[in-house]
Structures are given as C-alpha cells and as structure tokens.
Amino acid sequence: MNRREFAQLMGIAAAGGMLLGAKGALGAPAPGHLYDLARFGNVHFLHFTDCHAQLNPVYFREPSVNLGIGQAAGKMPHLVGEALLKQVNIKPNTAQAHAFTALNFEQAARTYGKVGGFAHLATLVRQMRASRPGALLLDGGDTWQGSATALWTRGQDMVDCGLLLGVDVMTAHWEMTLGEKRVREIVGTDFKGKVDFVAQNVNTTDFGDPVFAPYVIKEMNGVPVAIIGQAFPYTPIANPRYLTPDWSFGIQEENMQKMVDEARAKGAKVVVVLSHNGMDVDLKMASRVRGIDAILGGHTHDGVPEPVIVANGGGKTLVTNAGSNGKFLGVLDFDVRGGQVRNFQYRLLPVFSNFLPPDKDMAALIGKIRAPYEAKLNEKLARTEGTLYRRGNFNGTFDQLIIDALMEVKGADIAFSPGFRWGTSLLPDSPIRMEHLMDQTATTYSYSTLNEMSGSTIKTILEDVADNLFNPDPYYQQGGDMVRVGGMTYAIDPGAAMGARISDMRLHGKPLEAGKAYKVAGWAPVAEGASGEPVWDVVAQWLRQQKTVSPRKLNTPRLIGMQGNPGLMG
C-alpha cells in the first residue's frame, strides 16, 4: 500500500463517522463528537441535496429495501440495515445508526428526535464554514419541490431560504417541473450575482445551445477549483415533457469529458461534479470520464457515509451521495499541494435538530414564509395508528394509504402510485395534517386519474418501470422506485431480462386476463392534456371520513432470486 492509498483509507475511516483519534461512540441523545470535524487541507466543499423543500425538521425513515442487481449487488449504495452498518463500521443503536438505517426506527426516532430543518442546517453550515475559509456550499437540486409552501409559492420559499443559507452553486431536477419560464426567472433574477446555476447537459432543442453555464471556476485559498453541473438526465421522461419543451437533457458523457478537460486547461487544480444523476449512474460515469476528483451526487436519496473510490483512465474519483430531506450535510476536504490533490477527508454529517440550535435569522424567515399558510397546513385530517413512510424499492405505508384511498374513492379495481422517493415519515399515534399529505403529493401535475386498462397494458407498465429501476446498465436507470400497486398482487424477478421480470399478476386471487379491461386509479400523469381532481383532495376526503387510520398492510410483490441480498433488511 502506497502513501496515497493509505491516505485514502484514512479518509474513508473519517467518512464512516469515526474521526481519527476520537474516542467513544454516540449512544445517547447528545451530540458527543458528532460535529467535531477539524479543518483539513485547503479546499472545502459543503454539500446537501434532495431536501425536497422541507424547511422544518421532520422524521424520515431510511429504506429497508434498496436492491442492487448484478455488479451492484452487495455494494454501495445498495446496502441497508445491519449490512450497511457493518460495511462502514458504525455501531448499532447509535444516533448515526439511526441516521443511516431503518433499524429500530420508531424507538430511535423518539430517542434522537427529528432531522433536518433549514434553521438547524444553517447552524451546521455556519459552524463548518467557520473552520474552513472559502468553503463552497453546493446544492444538488430537488430543492424547490416537495412541500405545500414550495408548490403554492412556485419555489420562492426555497429560493429565499437557499440564498440566506449561502448556497454558492446549484444544479437541478424537480426544479424543472415549475416550467422553463419560472426557472429562467429565478436563475436570471434571484440568483444573479449570487448563485451559479450549472448544468453541462441541458441544451436548447433547436440549435443545441447551452441553457445554463456548464461549470464555474472559483479560487479557494489560492487554488482554482471547478464545479461542473449535471442536471437529472431523464427529466423529460420521468416528468412531463410539456414543462420543458424547448430543452434537451441526457447524460452527455462525451461533453462531460470535454468540460473537465476545458476546466483543467483553464487552470483548475480541483474538479468536482455536482450531480443529480443518481449514484449508480455517477459510479459508471466516474469509471469512464477522466480528471474528476469527486462527484457529489444526489437524486436517489442514498445516505452514503463513505465515498466510493472509482478507478478510471486518469486516476481515481470519489463518488458520494448525501441523502435527502435536509437530513445530511456532506463535508469534503482536499489537501492540494503542488497543483495536485494529495489527500482528502469526507464526512456525511446527520442534521439532528435536537443537537443543533436553530439559526435565528433562518428560523425567522421560515416563520414569515409559513405564516399565511399555517391554518391550512395544520388542518388535522386523521390520526395514524401505525408508522407512515414512503422510502423503499416497492412500497411504503404512506404510499399504501394513498392507493387505498384512491381505490375506495374512485371505485377502482387497481391503483398505481408513482415510485417517488420524496416524502416525510410519521410515527405511530400521530395526527395526519394537510402538510404531511402535501409532503407526499405536492407536484405541479398531481392530477388523480381513473382509466380502463387491459391486463396486457398493466403488465407493460410494470415491466417498463421495473426496467427503469433494475436495468443492469446504470445509464438506463431513472432512479425512482417501483410503482406502488394496490388491489392486485404480482411477482418480480429484478435480475431477469427486460420484459421478463413481472409474473403471476392476480386480482382477488385470480390471474389478470390480457384482454380484459380493469378500472385503474392513479395520479401524477406525465402526458400533456391530463386533468383531474388533485390527488391531495381525494386522499384528504378519505382521511377526513376515516378519522383514525389503522396500520397499513403493505402490498409488496413476491420477490424472486433475491435471497441473501444485503439490500433487503430482515
């Protein structure tokens, strides 16, 4: 092992939540050494992503199902529960174990409290910046969408809070669902001279001109550093095309290499990519594009405690992913000497609201933003007897609640709910307020639908979504979870070939007939011209009638060939 490899291993040790020389582990509801991260090196990046407009602290349950297929099996980010803790050397029954896994969720959530919240994140950002002169704060996107206030203010609440937080550079995904005009308005007005909005892979559909700056070069402590933006490649497919009709996206690997080379030619000694690809896509890109020191990634909401080191033709690239819901702040430090990166330190810091005092200015701004909407947000729709959460490859209890409501209100045989990864969690015996429902459903196209579909069409839909999730080539993955299904059962073999993963589809125990029509409820259609009652109105109506919601029984598919996969929590 040479000196650089040893240094990299030391960086990984720090990433796993074990500061070198620190004694003891966090086992009680107190911060301990959690935020004791001394300055290292001379180039510093602070990174958050996928906060989905959560301005206040929330509960958030990490997935118990995050399957890796083929070469990704048993590797980051497809490790959950005890397998994840073992891989990164985090002790069970600690605050960090709660932050990164779904183990003992209810008990741990009550012990350690809520996570995130921009006022608490602001305190941590300020603390890290105080010891890291010139540190840049990078926002990986999915910031202006995911809450009621973000929807009702067209993202202005998050724009204002991001500016106060001190964001320096940003890329995007769900931001685009506000429409081209609104995105241009924010970038050209609110962000002008303050925030660099970068995306090397967004061009005009007519002449292929860049819509945004592909990268920015800044000097930090005498070192020129480049940040290249990578917006979500599949925006016009995963979201309605009509919202961005004049822009093209895509992975654009060749142009990424060109941008890296161009930034290096202009003198950049450190090059990082601020990505919204999803971690599997980032890992592949890191193996194929030379000259990237680190990819700070998002989209798949993976809280990854340590960077994955990927070898490529030009050296090695660190690949990270910083979770979601404002729950984490990634801190990446480089020691740059003689124009080269000599060493690094990385730490993904959980934002525990009980451990970090709120920043007063941010708390005041959040209060001002929310004041006109408080009555509507706080309407109590019902009470839940069980835990409600979304995250997981196949279903979550909040998704189950939504599809149960859709089937009953719409009179449907079957219901589909999108495999969105955003949405907060609720503990047992909690009120379900309108805000919580909006946390699951707030998009600019959340129309509820009722259509007749043949059995063969239903299979085609399930196969298509399964391929988006489990295609062995990461460049064909879109990073969402499997569509949630109500009313019918089915089996899935994630490792099978495209078109052959779904089988044994049944309704009330009887096989679906290929040519028979079934009533299927759903929401968030991507087709232009779709209309319907907002899904939050449909579900709110159902919740008001229920008053008390019993624990939801998850309708999940029968898995084939996944025994022993460490992406399944026992």
C-alpha positions as CSV (number, residue, x, y, z in Angstrom):
1,M,0.0,0.0,0.0
2,N,1.5,3.3,-1.1
3,R,1.2,6.6,0.8
4,R,-1.8,7.9,-1.3
5,E,-3.7,4.6,-0.8
6,F,-3.1,4.8,2.9
7,A,-4.3,8.4,3.0
8,Q,-7.4,7.4,1.1
9,L,-8.2,4.7,3.6
10,M,-7.8,7.3,6.4
11,G,-10.3,9.4,4.6
12,I,-12.7,6.5,4.5
13,A,-12.3,6.0,8.2
14,A,-13.3,9.5,8.8
15,A,-16.2,9.1,6.4
16,G,-17.5,6.2,8.4
17,G,-18.2,8.5,11.3
18,M,-15.0,7.7,13.2
19,L,-12.8,10.8,13.4
20,L,-9.3,9.7,13.7
21,G,-8.3,9.8,17.4
22,A,-11.8,10.4,18.6
23,K,-12.8,8.1,21.5
24,G,-16.2,6.5,22.1
25,A,-19.4,6.3,20.0
26,L,-22.6,8.2,20.3
27,G,-25.1,6.0,22.1
28,A,-27.2,8.6,24.0
29,P,-29.3,11.6,22.8
30,A,-26.4,14.0,22.9
31,P,-24.1,15.3,20.1
32,G,-20.9,14.0,21.6
33,H,-18.2,14.1,19.0
34,L,-20.6,14.0,16.1
35,Y,-19.9,17.5,14.8
36,D,-16.2,17.7,15.9
37,L,-14.7,17.9,12.4
38,A,-11.4,19.9,12.5
39,R,-10.2,21.7,9.4
40,F,-8.3,19.5,6.9
41,G,-6.5,20.7,3.8
42,N,-7.2,23.8,1.9
43,V,-10.1,23.1,-0.5
44,H,-13.5,22.6,1.1
45,F,-17.0,21.7,-0.2
46,L,-20.2,21.5,1.8
47,H,-22.9,19.6,0.0
48,F,-26.6,19.0,0.5
49,T,-29.1,17.6,-1.9
50,D,-32.7,16.4,-2.4
51,C,-34.1,18.4,0.6
52,H,-37.5,18.5,-1.2
53,A,-38.5,21.8,0.3
54,Q,-38.5,20.6,3.9
55,L,-37.9,23.8,5.8
56,N,-38.7,22.4,9.3
57,P,-37.3,19.3,11.0
58,V,-39.0,16.0,10.1
59,Y,-38.9,12.3,10.8
60,F,-37.5,10.3,7.9
61,R,-37.2,6.6,7.7
62,E,-34.4,5.2,5.5
63,P,-35.2,2.3,3.2
64,S,-35.3,-1.3,4.4
65,V,-35.3,-2.4,0.7
66,N,-32.7,-1.0,-1.7
67,L,-31.7,-3.8,-4.0
68,G,-28.5,-3.9,-6.0
69,I,-28.7,-6.1,-9.1
70,G,-25.8,-7.8,-11.0
71,Q,-22.5,-6.0,-10.4
72,A,-24.2,-3.6,-8.0
73,A,-25.4,-6.3,-5.6
74,G,-23.8,-6.0,-2.2
75,K,-22.2,-2.7,-2.9
76,M,-22.9,0.9,-2.1
77,P,-25.5,2.3,-2.2
78,H,-27.4,-1.0,-2.2
79,L,-26.8,-1.9,1.5
80,V,-29.4,-1.5,4.2
81,G,-29.7,-2.1,7.9
82,E,-27.0,-4.1,9.6
83,A,-25.2,-4.8,6.3
84,L,-24.7,-1.0,5.9
85,L,-23.5,-0.5,9.5
86,K,-21.0,-3.3,9.2
87,Q,-19.7,-2.0,5.9
88,V,-18.9,1.4,7.3
89,N,-18.1,0.5,10.8
90,I,-20.9,2.3,12.6
91,K,-22.1,0.9,15.9
92,P,-25.7,-0.3,16.2
93,N,-28.1,1.6,18.5
94,T,-26.4,4.9,18.0
95,A,-27.6,8.2,16.5
96,Q,-25.5,7.5,13.4
97,A,-27.1,4.1,13.0
98,H,-30.5,5.8,13.2
99,A,-29.4,8.4,10.6
100,F,-28.3,5.9,8.0
101,T,-30.7,2.9,8.5
102,A,-34.3,2.0,9.3
103,L,-33.3,-0.2,12.2
104,N,-35.5,0.3,15.3
105,F,-36.9,3.3,13.6
106,E,-39.8,4.2,15.9
107,Q,-37.7,3.9,19.1
108,A,-34.7,5.6,17.7
109,A,-36.8,8.5,16.2
110,R,-38.3,9.1,19.6
111,T,-34.9,9.0,21.3
112,Y,-32.9,11.2,18.9
113,G,-35.7,13.5,17.6
114,K,-36.3,15.0,14.2
115,V,-33.8,15.6,11.5
116,G,-33.1,18.4,9.1
117,G,-34.7,21.8,9.1
118,F,-33.1,24.7,7.4
119,A,-32.6,26.7,10.6
120,H,-30.6,23.7,12.0
121,L,-28.8,23.1,8.7
122,A,-27.8,26.8,8.7
123,T,-26.2,26.4,12.1
124,L,-24.2,23.4,10.9
125,V,-23.2,25.2,7.7
126,R,-22.0,28.2,9.7
127,Q,-20.0,26.0,12.0
128,M,-18.3,24.2,9.2
129,R,-17.6,27.4,7.3
130,A,-16.0,29.0,10.4
131,S,-13.2,26.4,10.4
132,R,-13.0,26.2,6.6
133,P,-12.2,29.6,5.0
134,G,-13.6,29.9,1.5
135,A,-15.7,26.7,1.7
136,L,-18.3,26.5,-1.1
137,L,-21.9,25.4,-0.4
138,L,-23.3,23.2,-3.1
139,D,-27.0,22.4,-3.6
140,G,-27.5,19.3,-5.6
141,G,-31.1,20.1,-6.6
142,D,-34.7,18.8,-5.8
143,T,-34.8,21.9,-3.6
144,W,-37.8,23.9,-4.9
145,Q,-40.3,21.0,-4.8
146,G,-41.7,18.6,-2.2
147,S,-43.9,20.7,0.1
148,A,-47.1,22.7,0.1
149,T,-45.4,26.1,0.5
150,A,-43.0,25.3,-2.3
151,L,-45.9,24.5,-4.6
152,W,-48.0,27.5,-3.5
153,T,-45.1,30.0,-3.8
154,R,-43.8,28.4,-7.0
155,G,-40.5,27.7,-5.2
156,Q,-39.9,31.2,-3.9
157,D,-39.8,30.0,-0.3
158,M,-36.9,27.7,-1.0
159,V,-35.1,30.2,-3.2
160,D,-35.2,32.8,-0.4
161,C,-34.0,30.3,2.2
162,G,-31.3,29.0,-0.1
163,L,-30.0,32.5,-0.5
164,L,-30.0,33.0,3.2
165,L,-28.3,29.7,3.7
166,G,-25.5,30.9,1.5
167,V,-25.7,28.5,-1.5
168,D,-22.9,29.1,-3.9
169,V,-23.5,26.6,-6.7
170,M,-26.6,24.6,-7.7
171,T,-27.9,22.1,-10.2
172,A,-31.4,20.8,-10.7
173,H,-34.1,18.2,-11.4
174,W,-37.6,18.8,-9.9
175,E,-37.0,22.5,-10.2
176,M,-37.7,22.0,-13.9
177,T,-41.3,21.0,-13.1
178,L,-42.0,24.6,-12.3
179,G,-41.6,25.2,-16.1
180,E,-38.9,26.8,-18.2
181,K,-40.1,30.4,-17.7
182,R,-40.1,30.1,-13.9
183,V,-36.7,28.5,-13.8
184,R,-35.2,31.2,-16.0
185,E,-36.8,33.9,-13.9
186,I,-35.2,32.6,-10.7
187,V,-31.8,32.0,-12.2
188,G,-31.8,35.3,-14.0
189,T,-33.2,37.4,-11.2
190,D,-33.0,35.9,-7.7
191,F,-29.7,34.1,-8.3
192,K,-28.0,36.7,-10.5
193,G,-24.6,37.6,-9.0
194,K,-25.2,35.3,-6.0
195,V,-25.7,31.6,-7.0
196,D,-24.1,29.8,-10.0
197,F,-26.8,27.6,-11.6
198,V,-24.8,25.0,-13.6
199,A,-25.8,22.1,-15.9
200,Q,-23.5,20.9,-18.7
201,N,-26.2,18.6,-20.0
202,V,-29.1,21.0,-20.7
203,N,-29.3,22.4,-24.2
204,T,-31.9,24.0,-26.4
205,T,-33.7,21.6,-28.6
206,D,-33.4,23.8,-31.7
207,F,-29.7,24.6,-32.0
208,G,-28.2,22.7,-29.1
209,D,-27.0,25.8,-27.3
210,P,-26.3,25.6,-23.6
211,V,-29.2,26.8,-21.5
212,F,-27.1,27.3,-18.3
213,A,-23.4,27.7,-17.7
214,P,-21.8,24.2,-17.8
215,Y,-19.4,24.9,-14.9
216,V,-17.9,27.6,-12.8
217,I,-14.3,28.1,-11.7
218,K,-13.6,29.8,-8.3
219,E,-10.4,30.4,-6.4
220,M,-10.2,29.0,-2.9
221,N,-7.2,29.7,-0.7
222,G,-5.1,30.2,-3.8
223,V,-6.4,27.0,-5.6
224,P,-8.6,27.3,-8.7
225,V,-11.5,24.8,-8.4
226,A,-14.1,23.9,-11.0
227,I,-17.7,22.8,-10.2
228,I,-19.4,21.2,-13.2
229,G,-23.2,20.8,-13.1
230,Q,-25.0,17.6,-14.1
231,A,-28.8,18.0,-14.0
232,F,-31.1,15.0,-14.0
233,P,-30.7,13.4,-17.4
234,Y,-34.2,11.9,-17.8
235,T,-36.2,15.0,-16.8
236,P,-38.4,15.0,-20.0
237,I,-39.2,11.3,-19.5
238,A,-39.7,11.0,-15.7
239,N,-41.6,14.3,-15.6
240,P,-43.9,15.9,-18.1
241,R,-42.2,16.9,-21.3
242,Y,-44.5,19.9,-21.8
243,L,-42.9,21.6,-18.8
244,T,-39.6,21.8,-20.6
245,P,-40.5,21.6,-24.3
246,D,-37.5,23.6,-25.6
247,W,-34.7,22.0,-23.5
248,S,-32.9,18.7,-24.1
249,F,-31.2,16.7,-21.3
250,G,-29.4,13.4,-21.3
251,I,-26.2,12.1,-19.6
252,Q,-23.9,13.7,-22.2
253,E,-20.8,11.8,-21.1
254,E,-18.7,13.0,-24.0
255,N,-19.5,16.6,-23.3
256,M,-18.7,16.0,-19.6
257,Q,-15.2,14.9,-20.6
258,K,-14.9,17.9,-22.8
259,M,-15.9,20.2,-19.9
260,V,-13.5,18.5,-17.5
261,D,-10.7,19.0,-20.0
262,E,-11.7,22.6,-20.6
263,A,-11.7,23.4,-16.9
264,R,-8.3,21.8,-16.4
265,A,-7.0,23.7,-19.4
266,K,-8.2,27.0,-17.8
267,G,-6.1,26.2,-14.7
268,A,-8.5,24.3,-12.4
269,K,-6.5,22.1,-10.0
270,V,-9.6,20.5,-8.5
271,V,-12.6,19.4,-10.5
272,V,-15.8,18.2,-8.9
273,V,-19.1,17.4,-10.5
274,L,-22.3,18.5,-8.7
275,S,-24.6,15.8,-10.0
276,H,-28.2,14.8,-10.0
277,N,-27.7,11.5,-11.9
278,G,-28.3,9.1,-9.1
279,M,-25.5,7.2,-7.5
280,D,-25.3,4.2,-9.8
281,V,-25.1,6.5,-12.8
282,D,-22.4,8.5,-11.1
283,L,-20.4,5.4,-10.4
284,K,-20.4,4.4,-14.1
285,M,-19.6,8.0,-15.2
286,A,-16.7,8.1,-12.7
287,S,-15.3,4.9,-14.3
288,R,-15.4,6.4,-17.8
289,V,-14.6,10.2,-17.5
290,R,-11.1,11.2,-16.6
291,G,-10.0,14.1,-14.5
292,I,-12.8,14.3,-12.0
293,D,-11.7,14.4,-8.4
294,A,-15.1,13.9,-6.9
295,I,-18.7,13.5,-7.8
296,L,-21.1,15.0,-5.2
297,G,-24.3,13.2,-6.1
298,G,-28.0,13.2,-5.5
299,H,-31.4,12.1,-6.9
300,T,-31.5,8.5,-5.5
301,H,-31.6,9.8,-1.9
302,D,-28.9,7.5,-0.7
303,G,-27.3,8.5,2.6
304,V,-23.8,7.1,1.9
305,P,-21.4,7.5,4.9
306,E,-18.2,7.0,2.9
307,P,-17.2,7.8,-0.6
308,V,-16.7,5.1,-3.2
309,I,-13.3,5.3,-4.8
310,V,-13.6,4.6,-8.6
311,A,-10.6,3.9,-10.8
312,N,-10.6,5.3,-14.4
313,G,-8.1,6.0,-17.1
314,G,-6.9,9.2,-15.5
315,G,-6.7,8.1,-11.9
316,K,-9.4,7.9,-9.2
317,T,-12.6,9.6,-8.5
318,L,-14.5,9.9,-5.2
319,V,-18.3,9.3,-5.6
320,T,-20.7,10.4,-2.8
321,N,-24.4,10.8,-2.2
322,A,-25.8,13.0,0.5
323,G,-29.2,11.6,1.3
324,S,-32.4,13.7,1.3
325,N,-34.9,15.9,3.2
326,G,-32.2,18.2,4.6
327,K,-31.1,15.4,6.8
328,F,-27.3,15.4,5.9
329,L,-24.5,17.8,5.2
330,G,-21.6,16.4,3.3
331,V,-18.2,17.9,4.1
332,L,-15.4,17.2,1.6
333,D,-11.9,18.5,2.3
334,F,-9.0,18.2,-0.1
335,D,-5.3,18.8,0.7
336,V,-4.0,20.3,-2.5
337,R,-0.2,20.8,-2.8
338,G,1.9,21.4,-5.9
339,G,-1.2,21.6,-8.0
340,Q,-2.4,18.1,-7.1
341,V,-4.8,16.6,-4.6
342,R,-2.6,14.8,-2.1
343,N,-5.2,13.7,0.4
344,F,-8.9,14.1,1.4
345,Q,-11.3,13.8,4.3
346,Y,-15.0,13.2,3.9
347,R,-17.8,13.2,6.5
348,L,-21.5,12.9,5.9
349,L,-23.0,14.7,9.0
350,P,-26.5,14.0,10.1
351,V,-28.5,17.1,10.9
352,F,-30.2,16.3,14.2
353,S,-32.4,19.2,15.2
354,N,-32.1,18.3,18.9
355,F,-28.3,18.6,18.7
356,L,-28.0,21.8,16.7
357,P,-29.6,25.1,17.8
358,P,-31.7,26.8,15.2
359,D,-30.2,29.8,13.4
360,K,-32.3,32.7,14.5
361,D,-32.4,34.5,11.1
362,M,-33.3,31.4,9.2
363,A,-36.0,30.5,11.8
364,A,-37.5,34.0,11.5
365,L,-37.6,33.7,7.7
366,I,-39.2,30.3,7.8
367,G,-41.8,31.6,10.2
368,K,-42.5,34.5,8.0
369,I,-42.9,32.3,4.9
370,R,-45.2,29.9,6.6
371,A,-47.4,32.4,8.4
372,P,-50.0,32.9,5.7
373,Y,-50.5,29.1,5.3
374,E,-50.3,27.8,8.9
375,A,-54.0,27.2,9.3
376,K,-54.3,25.2,6.1
377,L,-51.0,23.3,6.7
378,N,-52.1,22.4,10.3
379,E,-55.6,21.0,9.4
380,K,-55.8,17.7,11.2
381,L,-57.2,15.2,8.7
382,A,-57.0,12.0,10.7
383,R,-54.8,10.1,13.2
384,T,-52.5,7.3,12.2
385,E,-52.1,4.2,14.5
386,G,-49.0,3.0,12.6
387,T,-45.8,4.4,11.2
388,L,-46.3,6.1,7.8
389,Y,-43.3,6.3,5.5
390,R,-42.5,6.2,1.8
391,R,-39.0,5.1,1.1
392,G,-38.2,1.6,-0.3
393,N,-38.0,-0.1,-3.7
394,F,-41.5,-1.5,-3.7
395,N,-43.9,0.2,-1.3
396,G,-44.2,2.3,1.8
397,T,-47.0,2.7,4.3
398,F,-47.8,6.3,3.2
399,D,-47.9,5.1,-0.4
400,Q,-50.2,2.3,0.7
401,L,-52.5,4.8,2.4
402,I,-52.7,6.8,-0.9
403,I,-53.5,3.8,-3.1
404,D,-56.1,2.5,-0.5
405,A,-57.8,5.9,-0.6
406,L,-57.7,6.1,-4.4
407,M,-59.3,2.7,-4.9
408,E,-62.1,3.4,-2.4
409,V,-62.9,7.0,-3.5
410,K,-62.5,6.2,-7.2
411,G,-64.2,2.8,-7.2
412,A,-61.2,1.3,-8.8
413,D,-60.1,-2.4,-9.1
414,I,-56.4,-1.4,-9.0
415,A,-54.4,1.7,-8.1
416,F,-51.0,2.9,-9.0
417,S,-48.9,5.5,-7.1
418,P,-45.6,6.8,-8.5
419,G,-42.4,5.5,-7.1
420,F,-41.4,8.9,-5.8
421,R,-38.6,8.8,-3.2
422,W,-39.5,12.1,-1.5
423,G,-42.0,12.4,1.4
424,T,-41.6,12.6,5.2
425,S,-42.5,10.0,7.8
426,L,-44.9,9.9,10.7
427,L,-44.6,8.0,14.0
428,P,-47.5,5.9,15.4
429,D,-50.3,7.7,17.2
430,S,-49.6,11.0,15.3
431,P,-52.0,13.4,13.6
432,I,-52.0,13.3,9.8
433,R,-52.1,17.0,8.9
434,M,-52.7,18.5,5.5
435,E,-49.0,19.4,5.4
436,H,-48.0,15.8,5.8
437,L,-50.3,14.8,2.9
438,M,-48.8,17.5,0.7
439,D,-45.3,16.3,1.6
440,Q,-46.2,13.1,-0.3
441,T,-48.1,14.6,-3.2
442,A,-47.1,18.3,-3.9
443,T,-46.2,18.5,-7.6
444,T,-47.4,20.8,-10.4
445,Y,-49.2,17.9,-12.1
446,S,-50.7,15.8,-9.3
447,Y,-54.0,15.1,-11.1
448,S,-55.8,12.0,-10.0
449,T,-57.0,9.7,-12.8
450,L,-59.3,6.7,-13.4
451,N,-58.7,4.8,-16.6
452,E,-59.6,1.4,-18.1
453,M,-56.5,-0.7,-18.8
454,S,-56.2,-4.2,-20.2
455,G,-54.2,-6.8,-18.3
456,S,-51.5,-6.7,-21.0
457,T,-51.2,-2.9,-20.6
458,I,-50.8,-3.3,-16.9
459,K,-48.0,-5.8,-17.4
460,T,-46.3,-3.5,-19.9
461,I,-46.4,-0.6,-17.4
462,L,-44.9,-2.7,-14.6
463,E,-42.2,-4.1,-16.9
464,D,-41.3,-0.6,-18.0
465,V,-41.0,0.8,-14.5
466,A,-39.1,-2.3,-13.4
467,D,-36.5,-1.8,-16.1
468,N,-36.1,1.8,-15.1
469,L,-35.2,0.6,-11.7
470,F,-33.3,-2.7,-12.3
471,N,-31.7,-2.4,-15.8
472,P,-28.1,-3.7,-15.3
473,D,-26.7,-0.7,-17.2
474,P,-26.9,2.3,-14.9
475,Y,-27.2,4.6,-17.8
476,Y,-30.7,3.2,-18.4
477,Q,-31.9,3.6,-14.9
478,Q,-34.0,6.6,-14.0
479,G,-33.5,6.5,-10.2
480,G,-37.1,6.2,-8.9
481,D,-38.6,3.3,-7.0
482,M,-41.1,0.7,-8.4
483,V,-44.6,2.0,-9.0
484,R,-46.7,1.2,-5.9
485,V,-49.6,-1.1,-6.7
486,G,-52.9,-1.6,-4.9
487,G,-55.6,-4.2,-5.4
488,M,-53.6,-6.7,-7.3
489,T,-50.6,-8.9,-6.5
490,Y,-47.6,-9.9,-8.7
491,A,-44.2,-11.4,-8.6
492,I,-41.0,-9.8,-9.7
493,D,-37.5,-11.1,-10.6
494,P,-35.3,-8.0,-10.6
495,G,-32.4,-9.9,-12.1
496,A,-34.4,-11.2,-15.2
497,A,-34.2,-9.7,-18.6
498,M,-36.2,-6.7,-19.8
499,G,-39.8,-7.7,-20.3
500,A,-39.5,-10.9,-18.3
501,R,-39.4,-9.6,-14.7
502,I,-43.1,-9.5,-13.9
503,S,-45.2,-12.6,-13.5
504,D,-48.2,-14.1,-11.6
505,M,-50.4,-10.9,-11.7
506,R,-53.6,-11.6,-9.8
507,L,-56.7,-9.7,-8.7
508,H,-58.6,-11.2,-5.8
509,G,-56.5,-14.3,-6.3
510,K,-57.5,-14.8,-10.0
511,P,-54.9,-14.2,-12.8
512,L,-55.3,-11.0,-14.7
513,E,-56.5,-11.6,-18.2
514,A,-54.5,-10.0,-21.0
515,G,-57.5,-8.8,-22.9
516,K,-59.8,-7.9,-20.1
517,A,-60.3,-4.2,-19.0
518,Y,-59.8,-3.2,-15.4
519,K,-60.5,0.1,-13.7
520,V,-57.1,1.6,-12.6
521,A,-56.8,4.7,-10.5
522,G,-53.6,6.7,-10.3
523,W,-52.1,10.2,-10.1
524,A,-49.3,12.4,-11.5
525,P,-49.7,11.5,-15.2
526,V,-46.9,12.8,-17.4
527,A,-49.0,13.1,-20.6
528,E,-49.9,16.5,-21.8
529,G,-53.5,17.4,-21.5
530,A,-54.1,15.3,-18.4
531,S,-56.6,16.6,-15.9
532,G,-58.4,15.5,-12.8
533,E,-59.1,16.4,-9.2
534,P,-55.8,17.0,-7.3
535,V,-54.8,13.8,-5.5
536,W,-54.4,15.6,-2.2
537,D,-58.1,16.5,-2.3
538,V,-59.1,12.8,-3.0
539,V,-56.9,11.5,-0.2
540,A,-57.9,14.3,2.2
541,Q,-61.6,13.5,1.7
542,W,-60.9,9.8,2.5
543,L,-58.8,10.7,5.6
544,R,-61.5,13.0,7.0
545,Q,-64.0,10.2,6.7
546,Q,-61.7,7.6,8.3
547,K,-60.7,9.9,11.3
548,T,-58.4,7.1,12.5
549,V,-56.2,5.1,10.1
550,S,-55.2,1.6,11.1
551,P,-51.7,0.4,10.4
552,R,-51.3,-0.2,6.7
553,K,-50.7,-3.7,5.4
554,L,-48.1,-3.3,2.6
555,N,-48.9,-4.8,-0.7
556,T,-45.5,-5.8,-2.0
557,P,-44.6,-8.2,-4.8
558,R,-43.3,-11.7,-4.3
559,L,-39.5,-11.4,-4.9
560,I,-37.7,-14.0,-7.0
561,G,-34.0,-14.6,-6.8
562,M,-33.2,-12.0,-4.1
563,Q,-32.5,-14.3,-1.2
564,G,-29.5,-13.1,0.8
565,N,-29.3,-9.8,-1.0
566,P,-27.9,-7.2,1.5
567,G,-30.3,-4.7,0.1
568,L,-33.0,-6.4,1.9
569,M,-33.4,-5.8,5.7
570,G,-34.5,-8.9,7.6
